[in-house]
């Protein structure tokens, strides 16, 4: 039997959800011995994914970063999950002494969604890709769209194989068919950024930067029947250029109707588990 007092306050409501209804998406520690009983759900708490198409040579892109921070302050960091996708002609690849944040996968998303200018935001992959002045309205509307999907992520770092080991529990109220996507993002990257006044800031701090997909550019197929609870695991190699304590894992379920749920697991969780595991050895 599970006892709620054995879990941090933040996740007691999640365990209640898994036992009684779908009420929260979050990240936490998953014990292999835990099993959950499905009960017909109420609507789960909706989180919103902002895919922020950006570039280091984009003078207006710092304004998009400020808008994301405002939205996080307004709705909460667990509700607004942003990923900065450095891509297209205004983005920069690393070369020599230049630290660039552009990736081939980011370019694939840029090309697929036919991005023509930056900054642009795709919010929950619903409707049109939007310019910055529309983000607040679209986010407010997206939060009000109900979902019956809840996701829980746990990730841990193993130094022996230099991998992130990622475990998920996904609870689906109604039948679902689509894709599961897992991304690695990184905060606090100091690198050049062109600013709105036209100057170049060599000490600009970039956050929620897309680093790599864990399970392919477009994710892996995910199908669930009504009331199904699925437990999944993935591994991801850790690149030498990444700062481990600044990483996050972002996971979301999507199909041709958009993103149905998204959750983020920051480094403070999987590194704390690594530290605790080392202490117990």
C-alpha positions in Angstrom: 0.0 0.0 0.0 1.3 3.5 -0.9 1.6 6.0 1.9 1.4 9.7 0.8 3.6 10.9 3.7 6.5 9.1 2.1 6.5 11.5 -0.8 7.3 15.3 -1.1 4.3 17.5 -0.7 4.4 18.5 -4.4 3.7 14.9 -5.5 1.1 13.7 -2.9 -1.6 15.2 -5.1 -0.2 13.3 -8.0 -0.5 10.0 -6.2 -4.0 10.8 -5.3 -4.7 11.5 -8.9 -3.3 8.2 -9.9 -5.5 6.5 -7.3 -8.7 8.5 -7.7 -8.6 10.8 -10.8 -6.4 12.6 -13.2 -5.6 15.9 -11.6 -1.8 16.7 -12.2 1.1 16.2 -14.4 4.5 16.4 -12.9 7.9 14.7 -12.5 9.0 12.7 -9.5 10.6 9.4 -8.5 9.0 6.2 -9.8 9.4 3.1 -7.7 9.3 -0.1 -9.8 7.0 -1.7 -7.1 4.4 1.1 -7.5 1.3 0.1 -9.5 -1.8 2.3 -10.0 -5.5 1.6 -10.1 -7.5 3.5 -12.8 -10.7 5.2 -11.8 -12.7 7.2 -14.4 -11.1 10.7 -14.4 -12.0 14.3 -14.1 -10.0 16.7 -16.3 -6.2 16.8 -15.7 -4.4 20.0 -15.1 -3.3 21.4 -18.4 0.3 22.4 -19.2 1.2 24.4 -22.3 4.2 23.9 -24.6 5.7 26.9 -26.3 8.1 26.0 -29.1 10.1 29.2 -29.3 11.8 29.4 -32.7 14.8 31.7 -32.1 18.3 32.5 -33.2 21.4 34.2 -31.8 21.4 36.7 -34.6 17.7 37.6 -34.1 17.5 41.0 -32.5 13.9 40.6 -31.4 14.4 37.1 -29.9 15.4 38.4 -26.4 11.9 40.0 -26.2 10.4 36.5 -26.7 12.5 35.2 -23.8 11.2 38.0 -21.6 7.6 37.2 -22.7 8.1 33.5 -21.7 9.3 34.6 -18.3 6.2 36.8 -17.8 4.0 33.9 -18.8 5.7 31.6 -16.3 5.3 34.2 -13.6 1.6 34.5 -14.4 0.7 30.9 -14.8 3.5 29.0 -13.0 6.6 27.2 -14.2 4.8 23.9 -14.2 2.1 25.2 -16.5 4.2 27.0 -19.1 6.9 24.8 -20.5 9.1 26.5 -23.2 11.7 25.1 -25.5 14.0 27.5 -27.4 14.6 26.0 -30.8 17.7 27.7 -32.3 17.2 27.2 -36.1 17.1 28.8 -39.5 19.4 31.5 -41.0 19.4 33.6 -37.8 20.8 30.8 -35.7 24.4 29.9 -35.2 26.3 26.6 -35.3 29.3 26.1 -33.0 32.5 26.7 -34.9 36.0 27.3 -33.5 35.7 29.6 -30.5 32.1 30.5 -31.3 29.5 28.8 -29.2 26.4 28.2 -31.3 23.1 26.7 -30.3 21.7 25.7 -33.7 21.1 22.0 -34.2 20.2 19.9 -37.2 17.0 18.7 -35.5 16.1 22.3 -34.8 16.5 23.1 -38.5 14.2 20.1 -39.3 11.5 21.6 -37.1 12.0 25.0 -38.7 11.7 23.6 -42.2 8.8 21.3 -41.4 6.7 24.1 -39.8 7.7 26.5 -42.6 9.0 29.2 -40.3 9.7 32.4 -42.2 10.8 34.8 -39.4 11.9 34.8 -35.8 10.9 34.9 -33.1 7.9 32.7 -33.7 6.0 30.5 -31.3 4.1 27.3 -31.8 1.8 26.9 -28.8 0.6 23.4 -28.2 0.9 22.8 -31.9 -2.7 24.1 -32.4 -3.8 26.7 -34.9 -1.2 28.9 -36.5 2.4 29.5 -35.6 2.3 33.0 -34.0 4.3 36.1 -33.7 5.2 37.3 -30.2 2.3 39.8 -29.8 -0.2 36.9 -30.0 1.4 34.5 -27.5 -0.4 35.7 -24.3 -3.8 35.4 -25.9 -3.1 31.9 -27.3 -1.6 30.7 -24.0 -4.7 31.9 -22.1 -6.9 30.0 -24.5 -4.7 26.9 -24.5 -4.8 26.6 -20.7 -8.6 26.4 -20.9 -8.6 23.4 -23.3 -9.4 20.3 -21.1 -7.2 17.2 -21.2 -7.6 13.7 -19.6 -4.0 12.8 -19.9 -1.5 13.0 -17.1 2.3 12.3 -17.3 4.9 11.8 -14.7 8.6 11.7 -15.5 11.6 10.5 -13.4 15.1 10.8 -14.8 18.4 9.8 -13.2 22.0 10.2 -14.3 24.4 7.3 -14.2 28.1 8.3 -14.4 29.1 4.8 -15.2 27.6 4.9 -18.6 27.2 8.7 -18.9 23.5 8.4 -19.6 20.3 9.9 -18.5 17.8 7.1 -17.7 14.2 8.3 -18.1 11.1 6.6 -16.8 7.6 7.7 -17.5 4.1 6.9 -16.2 1.3 8.0 -18.5 -2.3 7.8 -17.6 -4.9 8.3 -20.4 -8.6 8.8 -19.8 -9.9 8.3 -23.3 -8.3 6.3 -26.2 -5.3 8.1 -27.6 -3.2 7.6 -30.7 -0.2 9.8 -31.6 3.4 10.3 -30.7 5.4 10.6 -27.5 8.2 13.1 -27.7 11.1 13.5 -25.3 13.6 16.4 -25.5 16.6 17.5 -23.6 16.8 21.2 -22.8 19.5 23.3 -21.1 19.4 26.5 -19.0 22.0 29.1 -18.2 24.1 28.9 -21.3 26.2 32.0 -21.7 26.7 32.7 -25.4 26.5 35.7 -27.8 23.1 37.1 -28.6 22.1 40.1 -30.8 20.0 42.5 -28.8 17.0 44.7 -29.8 19.3 47.8 -30.0 21.5 46.1 -32.5 24.4 45.4 -30.2 26.0 42.0 -29.6 25.9 40.7 -26.0 28.6 38.1 -25.5 27.4 37.3 -22.0 23.7 36.7 -22.7 22.2 33.9 -20.7 20.1 31.5 -22.9 17.5 29.4 -21.2 15.3 26.3 -22.1 17.6 25.7 -25.1 16.7 22.6 -27.2 19.7 20.3 -27.1 18.5 16.9 -28.5 15.6 14.6 -29.0 15.7 11.5 -26.9 13.5 9.3 -29.0 13.8 10.6 -32.6 13.1 13.9 -34.2 9.3 13.2 -34.2 9.2 10.9 -31.2 7.9 7.4 -31.0 4.3 6.1 -31.7 2.1 6.0 -28.6 -1.3 4.3 -28.4 -3.4 3.9 -25.3 -6.9 2.5 -24.7 -9.4 4.0 -22.4 -8.1 4.2 -18.8 -4.8 2.7 -19.7 -1.7 3.3 -17.5 1.6 2.8 -19.3 5.2 2.8 -17.9 8.0 3.5 -20.4 11.7 3.8 -20.2 14.3 5.6 -22.4 18.1 6.3 -22.3 19.9 9.3 -23.5 23.7 9.8 -23.9 25.0 13.0 -22.2 27.0 15.2 -24.5 30.3 16.5 -23.2 29.2 20.1 -23.9 26.2 20.0 -21.7 26.2 21.3 -18.1 24.4 18.4 -16.3 22.9 20.5 -13.5 21.2 22.8 -16.0 19.5 20.1 -18.0 15.8 19.3 -18.1 13.7 16.5 -19.7 10.6 17.7 -21.5 8.0 15.1 -22.5 4.8 15.6 -24.4 2.1 13.6 -26.2 0.8 15.0 -29.5 -1.1 14.1 -32.7 -2.7 15.9 -35.6 -4.9 17.7 -33.1 -2.0 19.2 -31.2 -0.2 18.7 -27.9 -2.4 16.9 -25.4 -0.1 17.1 -22.4 3.4 18.2 -21.6 5.6 17.9 -18.5 9.1 18.9 -17.6 11.6 17.2 -15.2 14.5 19.5 -14.2 18.0 18.5 -13.2 17.3 19.2 -9.5 15.2 16.1 -9.5 17.4 13.6 -11.3 20.6 14.9 -9.8 19.2 14.7 -6.3 18.3 11.1 -6.9 21.9 10.4 -8.2 23.3 12.0 -5.1 21.1 10.0 -2.8 21.9 6.8 -4.7 25.6 7.4 -4.3 25.2 8.0 -0.6 23.4 4.7 -0.2 26.1 2.7 -2.0 
